Amino acid sequence: MTSRAHLGVIAFLSTEMDARALRAALDFGLIETLAAAPADMGQLSRRSRLAPRSLALLVDMLEANRVIVRDGDVLRLTPAFRDALRFRDLLEARIAFADLVWPDIHSLFNALLADAPQFMARSKTFDLFRYDRCFELSAENRAATQAWTRFTTCLTKYEADAALDEIDLDGVGDFVDLGGNTGEFSLALLRRRPDLLATVVDLPVVCAIGRDHVAAIAPAQAAAIAFHACDMRRDPLPAPADLVAFKSALHDWPDADARRLLARARDVVRPGGRLMIFERAPLHFRSGRPPYGLAPDLMFLHFLRHPALYLETLGELGFVDIDCRRIALEVDFHFIVARRPEASP
């Protein structure tokens, strides 16, 4: 099973002040200094150029958050934070994403709970996730789309393997990722099966960003990933494949649209092939307070479904061998896999 060590990141983002202190420590070079070697306050002062009183406050906050530990006059990173720092991109993405949504949660929390349409209308976050900007290729639309795809790409980088651990890839020759964003899920699959051919289906601007993303970070795999730009609700979809996936895509749509997307996806699954759904489950925090680092998940409170709609629809569409499991990451996910029969009409 894939390591879940990246889950330790969220422990250092329990509160907004924890995130503020950690972001400042990264910005002022304290984390890099201590990652290289233990240091005293004088060394940290020279590196950060912070006034003594400011540095003392920041160090106190980091110590309270278990980022650093004192050994006499010497400061060092804790072993737990060293482990978390291996996933610095995820740490920084979670801070940035939480910072982005927090003004909406702070000022509109009652609307979030009681009036979802009003919350969405007034929320600046939902103005960011505007798919209408993803059709026409322009510098402005690309910049607006990159503002949110950088978050979704980083989350998928660390979530994908949890799903792929659950599925047998033997006999899979081609893969279609519906709503596949920048291709990060396909890259995770290709790391396991370099012989596969993958097709990412998404809106034109997202696909343009995805092509550049794959070429930049995995040029050796770029030829194995095709990007199919379309509106998957109505435009022609790729040829059938052995494995078709929705990863964090169906919750974007109302129930009726989600059902229609599943019906369209059935025709992309080759008879005998499988459809996979990997989606966040409805939120609960019975075991503890929601951490600041998961503030973005709260924004989708009303969009995260129980698996019943997916399971019922798959059955109506003729899928068999339907399996549904819960995968616990920072929040719970549904993992659903179903097979289209060989004699499927």
C-alpha positions as CSV (number, residue, x, y, z in Angstrom):
1,M,0.0,0.0,0.0
2,T,1.2,3.5,-0.8
3,S,2.6,5.5,2.1
4,R,0.1,8.0,3.6
5,A,3.0,10.0,5.2
6,H,1.7,13.2,3.5
7,L,-1.3,13.2,5.8
8,G,0.9,14.5,8.5
9,V,0.9,17.9,6.8
10,I,-2.5,18.8,8.1
11,A,-1.4,18.5,11.8
12,F,0.6,21.7,11.4
13,L,-2.4,23.7,10.1
14,S,-4.8,23.3,12.9
15,T,-5.5,27.1,13.3
16,E,-5.1,30.2,11.1
17,M,-2.4,31.4,13.5
18,D,-0.5,28.2,13.0
19,A,-0.7,28.7,9.3
20,R,0.4,32.3,9.6
21,A,3.4,31.5,11.7
22,L,4.5,28.6,9.4
23,R,4.0,30.7,6.2
24,A,6.1,33.5,7.8
25,A,8.8,31.0,8.8
26,L,9.0,29.8,5.3
27,D,9.1,33.3,3.8
28,F,11.8,34.6,6.2
29,G,14.0,31.5,5.7
30,L,13.8,30.0,9.2
31,I,12.6,26.7,7.9
32,E,15.4,26.4,5.3
33,T,18.0,27.3,7.9
34,L,16.8,24.8,10.5
35,A,16.3,22.1,7.8
36,A,20.0,22.4,7.0
37,A,21.2,22.3,10.6
38,P,20.1,23.3,14.2
39,A,20.6,27.0,14.9
40,D,20.5,29.5,17.7
41,M,18.5,32.7,17.8
42,G,21.4,34.7,16.6
43,Q,21.7,32.7,13.5
44,L,18.0,32.9,12.8
45,S,18.1,36.6,13.4
46,R,20.8,37.1,10.8
47,R,19.0,34.9,8.3
48,S,15.5,36.4,8.8
49,R,16.6,40.0,9.7
50,L,13.6,40.1,12.1
51,A,13.7,42.3,15.2
52,P,14.4,40.3,18.3
53,R,10.9,40.7,19.7
54,S,9.3,39.6,16.4
55,L,11.6,36.6,16.0
56,A,10.9,35.5,19.6
57,L,7.2,35.6,19.0
58,L,7.5,33.6,15.8
59,V,9.7,31.0,17.4
60,D,7.3,30.7,20.3
61,M,4.4,30.1,17.9
62,L,6.4,27.5,16.0
63,E,7.3,25.7,19.2
64,A,3.7,25.7,20.3
65,N,2.8,24.2,17.0
66,R,5.5,21.4,17.4
67,V,7.3,22.7,14.3
68,I,10.5,23.3,16.3
69,V,11.9,22.1,19.6
70,R,14.5,23.8,21.9
71,D,17.6,22.1,23.2
72,G,19.0,24.7,25.5
73,D,19.8,27.7,23.2
74,V,19.7,25.6,20.1
75,L,16.5,25.2,18.0
76,R,15.8,22.3,15.6
77,L,12.9,21.0,13.6
78,T,10.9,18.3,15.2
79,P,11.0,14.8,13.5
80,A,7.3,15.1,12.8
81,F,7.7,18.4,11.0
82,R,10.8,17.1,9.1
83,D,8.5,14.3,7.8
84,A,5.8,16.8,6.8
85,L,8.4,19.1,5.1
86,R,9.0,16.4,2.5
87,F,5.7,17.4,1.1
88,R,6.4,21.1,1.1
89,D,4.3,21.7,-2.1
90,L,1.3,20.2,-0.4
91,L,1.9,22.2,2.8
92,E,2.2,25.5,0.8
93,A,-0.8,24.6,-1.4
94,R,-3.0,23.9,1.6
95,I,-2.0,27.2,3.3
96,A,-2.6,29.2,0.1
97,F,-6.0,27.5,-0.6
98,A,-7.2,27.9,3.0
99,D,-6.1,31.6,2.9
100,L,-8.1,32.0,-0.3
101,V,-11.4,30.7,1.1
102,W,-11.1,31.9,4.7
103,P,-12.6,35.4,4.1
104,D,-15.8,33.7,2.7
105,I,-16.1,31.4,5.6
106,H,-15.4,34.2,8.1
107,S,-18.0,36.5,6.7
108,L,-20.6,34.2,5.2
109,F,-20.6,31.1,7.5
110,N,-24.3,31.5,8.3
111,A,-25.1,31.6,4.7
112,L,-23.0,28.6,4.0
113,L,-25.0,26.7,6.5
114,A,-28.5,28.0,5.7
115,D,-28.6,29.4,2.2
116,A,-26.2,27.7,-0.2
117,P,-27.3,29.8,-3.3
118,Q,-26.8,33.0,-1.5
119,F,-23.4,31.8,-0.2
120,M,-22.3,30.9,-3.8
121,A,-23.6,34.2,-5.1
122,R,-21.6,36.3,-2.6
123,S,-18.6,34.0,-2.3
124,K,-15.4,35.2,-4.0
125,T,-14.1,31.7,-4.0
126,F,-16.8,30.5,-6.3
127,D,-16.0,33.3,-8.6
128,L,-12.6,31.8,-8.9
129,F,-14.0,28.3,-10.0
130,R,-15.7,29.7,-13.1
131,Y,-15.9,27.1,-15.8
132,D,-17.2,29.7,-18.3
133,R,-13.6,31.0,-18.4
134,C,-12.3,27.6,-19.5
135,F,-13.7,27.5,-23.1
136,E,-11.9,30.3,-24.9
137,L,-8.1,30.2,-25.0
138,S,-6.8,33.6,-23.9
139,A,-4.1,34.9,-21.6
140,E,-6.7,36.2,-19.2
141,N,-8.7,32.9,-19.1
142,R,-5.5,30.9,-18.7
143,A,-4.4,33.0,-15.7
144,A,-7.8,32.7,-14.1
145,T,-7.9,28.9,-14.6
146,Q,-4.4,28.4,-13.4
147,A,-5.4,30.2,-10.1
148,W,-7.4,27.1,-9.2
149,T,-5.9,24.2,-11.2
150,R,-2.6,24.6,-9.2
151,F,-4.6,23.6,-6.1
152,T,-6.5,20.7,-7.6
153,T,-3.3,19.4,-9.3
154,C,-1.4,19.3,-6.0
155,L,-4.3,17.6,-4.2
156,T,-4.6,15.0,-6.9
157,K,-0.8,14.4,-6.8
158,Y,-1.2,13.1,-3.2
159,E,-4.7,11.6,-3.4
160,A,-4.4,9.5,-6.6
161,D,-2.3,6.6,-5.2
162,A,-4.9,5.9,-2.5
163,A,-7.4,5.1,-5.3
164,L,-5.0,3.2,-7.5
165,D,-4.0,1.0,-4.6
166,E,-7.6,-0.3,-4.7
167,I,-7.8,-1.3,-8.3
168,D,-6.3,-4.2,-10.3
169,L,-4.7,-2.7,-13.4
170,D,-4.0,-6.1,-15.1
171,G,-5.5,-6.2,-18.6
172,V,-5.9,-2.4,-18.8
173,G,-4.4,-1.0,-22.0
174,D,-6.1,2.4,-22.2
175,F,-7.5,4.8,-19.8
176,V,-9.8,7.8,-20.0
177,D,-10.0,10.4,-17.2
178,L,-13.3,12.4,-17.5
179,G,-12.8,15.8,-15.9
180,G,-9.2,14.9,-15.6
181,N,-7.9,18.4,-15.0
182,T,-4.2,18.8,-15.7
183,G,-3.4,15.1,-16.1
184,E,-2.0,14.5,-12.7
185,F,-4.2,11.4,-12.1
186,S,-3.1,10.0,-15.4
187,L,0.5,10.5,-14.5
188,A,0.0,8.6,-11.3
189,L,-1.5,5.7,-13.3
190,L,1.4,5.8,-15.8
191,R,3.9,5.5,-13.0
192,R,2.4,2.2,-12.2
193,R,1.8,1.1,-15.8
194,P,4.1,2.9,-18.2
195,D,2.7,0.9,-21.1
196,L,-0.7,2.5,-20.8
197,L,-2.2,5.1,-23.1
198,A,-4.2,7.8,-21.3
199,T,-6.7,10.4,-22.5
200,V,-7.6,13.4,-20.3
201,V,-11.0,14.9,-21.0
202,D,-11.6,18.5,-19.8
203,L,-12.4,22.0,-21.0
204,P,-10.1,23.6,-23.6
205,V,-8.2,26.0,-21.3
206,V,-7.7,23.3,-18.7
207,C,-6.3,21.0,-21.4
208,A,-3.9,23.6,-22.6
209,I,-2.6,24.1,-19.0
210,G,-2.5,20.3,-18.6
211,R,-0.4,19.8,-21.7
212,D,2.2,22.2,-20.4
213,H,2.1,20.7,-17.0
214,V,2.8,17.2,-18.2
215,A,5.5,18.3,-20.6
216,A,7.2,20.3,-17.8
217,I,7.2,17.7,-15.0
218,A,7.1,14.4,-16.9
219,P,8.3,14.8,-20.5
220,A,8.9,11.1,-20.9
221,Q,5.2,10.4,-20.3
222,A,3.9,13.3,-22.4
223,A,3.5,11.1,-25.5
224,A,1.3,8.6,-23.6
225,I,-1.2,11.3,-22.5
226,A,-3.6,12.8,-25.0
227,F,-5.8,15.8,-24.0
228,H,-9.3,15.8,-25.4
229,A,-10.8,19.3,-25.1
230,C,-14.6,19.4,-24.9
231,D,-17.6,19.9,-22.7
232,M,-18.1,16.4,-21.5
233,R,-21.8,17.0,-20.8
234,R,-22.6,17.4,-24.5
235,D,-19.6,17.1,-26.9
236,P,-18.3,13.8,-28.5
237,L,-16.1,11.9,-26.1
238,P,-13.1,9.7,-26.8
239,A,-13.2,6.1,-28.1
240,P,-14.0,3.4,-25.5
241,A,-11.3,2.4,-23.1
242,D,-10.6,-0.4,-20.6
243,L,-10.7,1.9,-17.6
244,V,-12.6,5.2,-17.3
245,A,-12.5,7.4,-14.2
246,F,-14.2,10.4,-12.6
247,K,-11.8,11.7,-10.0
248,S,-13.3,14.6,-7.9
249,A,-15.4,15.7,-10.9
250,L,-19.0,14.5,-10.3
251,H,-19.6,16.6,-7.2
252,D,-19.4,19.7,-9.4
253,W,-22.7,19.0,-10.9
254,P,-26.4,18.7,-9.7
255,D,-27.9,15.2,-9.3
256,A,-29.5,15.2,-12.8
257,D,-26.3,16.3,-14.5
258,A,-24.2,13.7,-12.5
259,R,-26.6,11.0,-13.7
260,R,-26.3,12.2,-17.3
261,L,-22.5,12.2,-17.1
262,L,-22.5,8.6,-15.8
263,A,-24.8,7.6,-18.7
264,R,-22.4,9.2,-21.1
265,A,-19.4,7.6,-19.4
266,R,-20.9,4.2,-19.9
267,D,-20.4,4.5,-23.7
268,V,-16.7,5.3,-23.1
269,V,-16.2,2.1,-21.1
270,R,-15.4,-0.7,-23.4
271,P,-17.6,-3.8,-22.9
272,G,-15.9,-5.8,-20.2
273,G,-14.1,-2.6,-19.0
274,R,-14.6,-0.7,-15.7
275,L,-15.7,2.7,-14.5
276,M,-14.1,4.1,-11.4
277,I,-15.4,7.0,-9.2
278,F,-13.2,8.6,-6.6
279,E,-15.0,11.4,-4.7
280,R,-15.0,13.1,-1.4
281,A,-17.7,11.9,1.0
282,P,-19.9,14.2,3.0
283,L,-17.9,16.0,5.6
284,H,-18.0,15.1,9.3
285,F,-15.7,16.2,12.1
286,R,-16.9,13.9,14.9
287,S,-13.4,13.0,15.9
288,G,-12.2,16.6,16.3
289,R,-12.5,20.3,15.2
290,P,-12.0,21.0,11.5
291,P,-8.5,22.3,11.0
292,Y,-7.8,25.5,9.2
293,G,-6.0,23.5,6.5
294,L,-9.2,21.9,5.5
295,A,-11.2,25.1,5.2
296,P,-11.5,24.6,1.4
297,D,-13.4,21.4,2.0
298,L,-16.0,23.3,4.0
299,M,-16.8,25.3,0.9
300,F,-18.2,22.2,-0.8
301,L,-20.4,21.2,2.1
302,H,-23.6,21.0,0.0
303,F,-22.0,19.3,-3.0
304,L,-20.4,16.2,-1.5
305,R,-22.8,13.2,-1.8
306,H,-23.4,9.9,-0.2
307,P,-22.6,7.2,-2.7
308,A,-26.2,6.1,-3.1
309,L,-26.9,8.2,-6.2
310,Y,-23.8,6.8,-8.0
311,L,-24.5,3.2,-7.0
312,E,-28.2,3.4,-8.0
313,T,-27.3,5.1,-11.4
314,L,-24.6,2.5,-12.2
315,G,-27.1,-0.3,-11.5
316,E,-29.7,1.3,-13.8
317,L,-27.1,1.7,-16.5
318,G,-26.4,-2.0,-16.5
319,F,-23.0,-2.1,-14.7
320,V,-22.3,-5.2,-12.6
321,D,-19.7,-6.2,-9.9
322,I,-20.3,-2.8,-8.3
323,D,-17.9,-2.3,-5.4
324,C,-18.0,0.7,-3.0
325,R,-15.4,1.3,-0.3
326,R,-14.4,4.2,2.0
327,I,-10.9,5.5,1.9
328,A,-9.8,7.7,4.8
329,L,-7.4,10.5,3.9
330,E,-7.6,14.0,5.4
331,V,-11.3,13.5,4.8
332,D,-13.2,10.4,3.7
333,F,-13.5,9.5,0.1
334,H,-15.8,7.1,-1.8
335,F,-14.0,4.6,-4.1
336,I,-16.5,2.9,-6.4
337,V,-15.6,0.6,-9.3
338,A,-18.1,-1.2,-11.6
339,R,-17.8,-3.3,-14.7
340,R,-19.7,-3.0,-18.0
341,P,-20.7,-6.5,-19.1
342,E,-19.2,-7.9,-22.2
343,A,-22.7,-8.2,-23.7
344,S,-23.7,-4.7,-22.7
345,P,-26.1,-3.1,-25.2
